[in-house]
Amino acid sequence: MPLSSLNAKIWLTSELIRESKRIILACHMHPDGDAIGSMLALGLGLMKSKKSVLMLCPDKIPERYQTLPGASQIKRECKETADLAISIDCGSLVQLLSLEQIFEKSKRIVEIDHHLYRSRFGDIQLIDRSVCSVGEIIKLLLEALSIPMDRKIAECLLISALVETSSFSRQDVRPETFQFCAGLMASGINFRRISDRYYWNKKISAVHLSGLALSRIKTRAKDQLVWSIVYKKDCKQFNGSQEDIDAVPDEMMMIKDVKIALLFREIDDNMLRVSLRARKNINVGLLAMTYGGGGHRDIAGCRIHNNLRNIEQFINKATRLIYTKHS
């Protein structure tokens, strides 16, 4: 998005916020560090400006993020309406699950996002696909609102960047990413402490499930594609949860010569959650979008029906991407 266009959207959003008395913020299902950190940063900032703010998430907040500043204030549902509803890191209205009705009843809707593949649903789209994390957009919005940075807000924004870039290893990391983080550290936060606490910190159940998933890896296309699957019974066996498997797709991409990694997670008897990763300019985001999901070119997600035929079809479609010419 051209800078002038982005600035105009930031100005419009800031004016809507100033005019609104009751504001609802919400992030997507299966929330990650970018969604939660960005929402908390904006929520804490708006509270500092004496706004009435309610933060919502349709799913339980992963344990590793529950100690972030303001995380205890996030609710899973509400019966109230709002002057303004703001979605954070949401590629479509469907990703809000039960919160969709709350947004539909709100007077105005703003989308704040950076995903390449998404479906428009709000009155204003504050979208910048060039940034690595939604946190970068939130920082600009807070500045437009003249809300000063403090350590709590900076900590939430740092988690947004740290998690979304896979500890700054993603191919879309740019000089501005580090400038953004440098600005946050100027607030006095301890990067090493935050990084260790929220990112480099695994439970034993996550280690076991990761090992299990990696041991089940199968390959296609001369080892250029790898895939694995984790079942509900596996999580139960190790007393773990879905969030314990979040890092597995990135670990799969560490395998030499791998261009695409697919992780299938059993949600229930009917559905599988699919996490996709890619490199070498292979576009898995478009594949995810055809299944109602979304994301970026190199990292995306979707859901498919839980049966062997659908798994095989999905793997075949992903495999064909390796042999497709990419611009």
Residue pairs with C-beta under 8 A, 6 or more apart in sequence:
1 9
1 127
1 128
1 129
1 130
6 126
6 128
6 140
9 124
9 125
9 126
9 127
10 126
10 137
10 140
10 141
10 144
11 144
12 124
13 86
13 110
13 112
13 124
13 126
13 141
13 144
14 141
14 144
14 145
16 84
16 108
16 110
16 124
17 23
17 46
17 51
17 84
17 145
18 145
19 83
20 51
20 82
20 83
20 84
20 108
21 51
21 52
21 83
22 52
22 54
22 80
22 81
22 82
22 83
22 84
23 46
23 51
23 52
23 53
23 54
23 82
23 83
23 84
23 85
23 86
24 53
24 54
24 55
24 56
24 78
24 80
24 82
24 84
24 85
24 86
24 102
24 103
24 106
25 39
25 42
25 43
25 46
25 53
25 54
25 55
25 56
25 85
25 86
25 88
26 39
26 55
26 56
26 57
26 58
26 85
26 86
26 87
26 88
26 90
26 96
26 99
26 102
26 103
27 35
27 36
27 38
27 39
27 56
27 57
27 87
27 88
27 89
27 90
28 35
28 58
28 87
28 88
28 89
28 90
28 91
28 95
28 96
29 57
29 58
29 59
29 95
29 96
29 97
30 59
30 242
30 273
30 301
31 57
31 59
31 61
31 62
31 65
32 62
32 89
32 163
32 164
32 246
33 65
33 159
33 160
33 162
33 163
33 164
33 198
33 199
34 89
34 133
34 134
34 135
34 160
34 161
34 163
34 164
35 57
35 88
35 89
35 90
35 134
36 57
36 61
36 62
36 65
36 68
36 71
36 74
36 156
36 159
37 65
37 68
37 135
37 156
37 157
37 158
37 159
37 160
37 163
38 88
38 89
38 112
38 133
38 134
38 135
38 137
38 138
38 156
38 157
38 160
39 55
39 57
39 74
39 88
39 89
40 55
40 68
40 69
40 70
40 71
40 74
40 156
41 135
41 138
41 139
41 142
41 153
41 156
41 157
41 160
42 86
42 88
42 112
42 138
42 141
42 142
43 53
43 55
43 70
43 73
44 69
44 70
44 152
44 153
44 156
45 138
45 142
45 145
45 147
45 153
46 53
46 145
46 147
47 53
48 147
48 148
48 150
49 145
49 147
54 75
54 78
54 80
54 82
55 70
55 73
55 74
55 75
56 74
56 75
56 76
56 77
56 78
56 99
56 102
57 74
57 75
57 76
58 76
58 96
58 97
58 98
58 99
59 76
59 97
60 76
61 71
61 74
62 241
62 243
62 246
63 203
63 241
63 243
64 198
64 201
64 243
65 71
65 159
65 198
66 72
67 197
68 155
68 156
68 159
68 198
69 152
69 153
69 155
69 156
70 152
70 156
77 98
77 99
78 102
80 102
81 102
81 105
81 106
81 107
82 102
82 106
82 107
83 106
83 107
83 108
84 106
84 107
84 108
84 109
84 110
85 102
85 103
85 106
85 108
85 109
85 110
86 109
86 110
86 111
86 112
87 93
87 96
87 103
87 109
87 110
87 111
87 112
87 113
87 121
87 122
88 112
88 113
88 134
88 138
89 112
89 113
89 114
89 115
89 134
90 96
90 111
90 113
90 118
91 113
91 115
91 117
91 118
91 119
91 293
91 294
91 295
92 118
92 119
92 121
92 294
93 100
93 103
93 119
93 121
94 100
94 119
94 292
96 103
103 109
103 121
108 123
108 124
109 121
109 122
109 123
109 124
110 122
110 123
110 124
110 125
110 126
111 120
111 121
111 122
111 124
111 125
111 126
111 127
112 126
112 127
112 134
112 137
112 138
112 141
113 125
113 126
113 127
113 134
114 127
114 128
114 129
114 130
114 131
114 132
114 133
114 134
114 136
114 137
115 129
115 294
115 295
115 296
116 129
116 285
116 294
116 295
116 296
116 297
117 285
117 286
117 288
117 289
117 293
117 294
117 295
117 296
117 300
118 127
118 294
119 294
126 137
126 141
128 136
128 137
130 174
131 137
131 176
131 177
132 161
132 164
132 165
132 170
132 172
132 173
132 174
132 177
133 160
133 161
133 163
133 164
133 165
133 177
134 160
134 164
135 156
135 157
135 158
135 159
135 160
135 161
135 164
135 180
136 160
136 161
136 176
136 177
136 180
138 157
138 160
139 149
139 157
139 180
139 183
139 184
142 149
142 153
149 183
149 184
149 187
150 187
151 187
151 188
151 189
153 187
154 184
154 185
154 187
154 188
154 189
155 189
155 194
157 180
157 184
158 181
158 184
158 185
158 189
158 191
158 194
159 194
159 198
159 199
161 177
161 180
161 181
161 184
162 168
162 194
162 195
162 198
162 199
163 198
163 199
164 170
165 172
165 173
165 177
166 250
167 195
167 199
167 200
168 177
168 178
169 250
170 298
170 299
171 279
171 298
172 296
172 298
181 191
185 191
202 210
202 247
203 240
203 244
205 235
205 238
205 239
205 240
205 241
205 244
206 240
206 244
206 245
206 247
208 238
208 240
209 230
209 234
209 235
209 238
209 240
209 244
209 245
209 248
210 244
210 245
210 247
210 248
210 251
212 230
212 234
212 238
213 228
213 229
213 230
213 245
213 248
213 263
214 228
214 248
214 251
214 252
216 228
216 229
216 230
217 226
217 227
217 228
217 252
217 255
218 226
218 227
218 228
219 225
219 226
219 227
220 226
220 227
220 315
220 319
221 259
221 319
221 322
221 323
223 255
223 257
223 258
224 257
224 258
224 259
224 260
224 322
225 258
225 259
225 260
225 261
225 262
225 315
225 318
225 319
225 322
226 252
226 255
226 258
226 260
226 261
226 262
227 261
227 262
227 263
227 264
227 315
227 318
228 248
228 252
228 262
228 263
228 264
229 263
229 264
229 265
229 266
229 272
229 311
230 245
230 248
230 263
230 264
230 265
230 266
231 266
232 266
232 267
232 268
234 240
235 241
235 242
235 244
235 245
238 244
242 265
242 267
242 273
245 263
245 265
248 263
248 275
249 261
249 262
249 263
249 275
249 276
249 277
249 299
250 277
252 258
252 261
252 263
252 277
253 261
253 277
253 279
255 261
258 279
259 278
259 279
259 280
259 282
259 322
260 276
260 277
260 278
260 282
260 284
260 318
260 319
260 321
260 322
261 276
261 277
261 278
262 274
262 275
262 276
262 277
262 314
262 315
262 318
263 274
263 275
264 272
264 273
264 274
264 304
264 311
265 272
265 273
265 274
265 275
266 272
266 306
267 273
267 303
267 306
268 306
269 306
270 305
270 306
271 303
271 304
271 305
271 306
272 303
272 304
272 305
272 306
272 310
272 311
273 301
273 302
273 303
274 288
274 291
274 293
274 301
274 302
274 303
274 304
274 314
275 301
276 284
276 285
276 287
276 288
276 295
276 299
276 300
276 301
276 302
276 318
277 284
277 298
277 299
278 284
278 297
278 298
278 299
278 321
279 298
280 326
281 297
281 326
281 327
282 297
282 298
282 321
282 322
282 324
282 326
283 297
283 321
283 326
284 295
284 297
284 298
284 299
284 300
284 318
284 321
285 294
285 295
285 296
285 297
285 298
285 299
285 300
286 297
287 300
287 302
287 317
287 318
287 321
288 294
288 295
288 300
288 301
288 302
289 300
289 302
291 302
291 303
291 304
291 314
292 302
292 303
293 300
293 301
293 302
293 303
294 300
294 301
294 302
295 301
304 310
304 311
304 314
